[in-house]
């Protein structure tokens, strides 16, 4: 009607000012080419171009394109095509998220393996240093004892002080090892929280075809196909009776 230009432009500006939206869809339910002229208006075109959010059009005209189609982020033929495009993008995003979770799990397991190796190397290094320190302390103690037997009280006092220092160093070494094990346990807990199995426990599942391919699009299935759906606990084989795109 006569108010279409003003109302559509105002609606675009209002929706563009909201921070809880990701995209704006401009559609109509069909009509004549003459009615499509409303979307050739400069005011509407400027509102679309100035929108901070992506604008998709689905004006329901298979032959002609309007000015609104030209300035929109994406121009689809019909409202149904708009819905299909948005659904496809959301599904693709979900698949990327699942793939990312799986990659995180792989990386986390590799990190734990590397950390375990590092802890093992550190433990062996500490053990070697402790044995060496005790051996050297024992040698020094023997030397001090010989000097004590030679009648030097002052040497005895110094030997006792050094022995206490060596013993303290030996006692501190297990503390370092305990700290490294606690750090490893903290890493393992974080990995457990990121494990895709825990994600599936919250209701996610993975459907695969008979040859093991993940099902990402219902259109790829045929009536009668057998698919396997894996849940957090167990799996189920189902036969396709109907598909919906």
HELIX and SHEET records of a PDB file:
HELIX    1   1 UNK A    4  UNK A   16  1                                  13    
HELIX    2   2 UNK A   33  UNK A   36  1                                   4    
HELIX    3   3 UNK A   37  UNK A   40  5                                   4    
HELIX    4   4 UNK A   42  UNK A   50  1                                   9    
HELIX    5   5 UNK A   67  UNK A   71  1                                   5    
HELIX    6   6 UNK A   79  UNK A  149  1                                  71    
HELIX    7   7 UNK A  153  UNK A  194  1                                  42    
HELIX    8   8 UNK A  196  UNK A  201  1                                   6    
HELIX    9   9 UNK A  218  UNK A  220  5                                   3    
SHEET    1   A 3 UNK A  23  UNK A  27  0                                        
SHEET    2   A 3 UNK A  54  UNK A  58  1                                        
SHEET    3   A 3 UNK A  74  UNK A  76  1                                        
SHEET    1   B 3 UNK A 206  UNK A 208  0                                        
SHEET    2   B 3 UNK A 226  UNK A 230 -1                                        
SHEET    3   B 3 UNK A 235  UNK A 239 -1                                        
END                                                                             
